Amino acid sequence: MPNDTGYTDIGSNYPVKIGDQIEASISQIMHVAFIKGSSWVILINNLTQGWKYSNIINYDLDQQTANFIVVAPQDLNGKISTLADFNAVAFDNCSVDIANSPEFATTDDGGFMYKILSTGYALPISVPSVPTGHNDGFIVTYSGTP
């Protein structure tokens, strides 16, 4: 999308507090491998507070990546805050249609998130585990404040 911001704002009617358990899924409505442009259903369920969110969005990029996100908030001036110690975030029942995406592979860094220091060294901030259970999930753990 020309105006793709990289996120979907769900508004303030869906609050999330520390300790809330969230289920989320993003599913393609019609899959045609390597074709740009498709519709996706976003479902978010806050099991703790009892609210549900759903939306259909159109996305026209090439669909060659799969990502997980743990976000550090921004203040009113747009400055990104230090990532809070989230302990661990579990991702479960994850899947990638690898049969139709032969180019899909993990990145060389394995998905680690780093803070680049002025010395040029990289300090890991969060670290994903090896696949868990039936190879359909992983856990991202907080490893320290940069």
N, C-alpha and C positions, 0 to 999 in steps of 0.2 A: 504494500500500500504506500502511496506517496507520502501520506501523513502518518505512517506507522510510528508510534512513540515507543514501541517495545513493551508496553504494558497496557492493561485494561483497567481503568479506574472504576471500582465498584461503588464508590461513594461512601458516605458516613453512616448509612443505614445498616451496615454490616461490621460492627466493631469486633476487634480481636484484642484480647487481653493476654497477659503473660499466663502461660499454663493451659490455654485453650487447645483442645484437640481438633485439628482441621483435617477433613478429607477433601481432596480436590482431584478433578480429572479434566483433561482436555482431549477431546476425541474428534477426529476428522469425520465429517458427515459422509463424504464420498471420497474414497481413496483412489487416486490414479497416480501411480508412481512417477516421480520426476516431472510432473506437470505443475506449472505455477498456477496459483489461484484455486482456492477451495474454501469451504465453510467449516467452521469448527464450533463445537459446543463446549462451553466452559461451565463446569459444575463445581461449586464450593459449598461444603456443609460444615458449619461450626457445631460439632457434636456437644460441646460444652454449653454454649448459649442457646442452641436450638434453632438458629436461623439457617436458611438455604439461599444460595444465589445461583442463577443460571442465565446464560446469555449465548447467543450465536454471533460469531464474528467472522468476517472474511479476511483472509490472509493470503497475500499473493507472492510471497517469497518462495524460494526453491525447495524448502522443507528438507534440507540436508543435515540438520542438527537436532539433537535432543538435549535439553538443558534442565538443570535444577537450579533453584534460586533461594538463597537465604539473604535477606536484605537488611542493610544498615539504614536507619531513617535519616531524613534530611531535616534541618531546622528551617525556619521561615525564610532565611536568607539563602537557602539552597546548599548550605555547607553540610557535607555528609558527616554524620556522627560516627563515633567509634562503634564498631560492631559489638553489640551486647553479648555477654557470655550466655549463649543459648544452650549450653551443655550438649545436647544431641537432638538432631531432627531426623526422624525415621521416614524414609520413603519406601512404600510397600506396594505390591501389585503393579509394578512398573513394567512397561513393555515398549519395545521399538520394533517396527516391522522390518527387521533386518533382511528378510528374504527379498523384499522389494527395494532395499536400500544397501546394496553391497558396498558402497563407499563409506558407510557408517562405521566409525571406529572411535575408541576413546582417544582423547588428546594425549600428547606426550606427557603432560604433567598429571594425568589421571584425574583431573577435575579439582585439584587443590586451589584454594583461594590464597593469594599472597599479598603482603604489603611490601612494596619495594622501598627499601631504606635508602637514605642519602649516600650511604657507603657503596651502594650497588648490590648489596646482598638482598635476598628475598626471605622474608619471615612468613612461614605458613600461619594462616589465621584459622582456616577450617579445612578439615580433611575428610574426604569420603572413604568409607570402608570398602572392602571387597564385597561382591554381591552376597546377600543374605538369603536364607531360606531356600526357595526353589529358584535361585538366581533371578528373582523378580523385584529386588529391593536393595537398599543400601542405607547406611546411617552416616550423616555428616556430623562430625564432632567439632566443637570449638576447641582450638588448641592454644589460644593466648591472645592478649591484646597487643597490637603492634606499638 
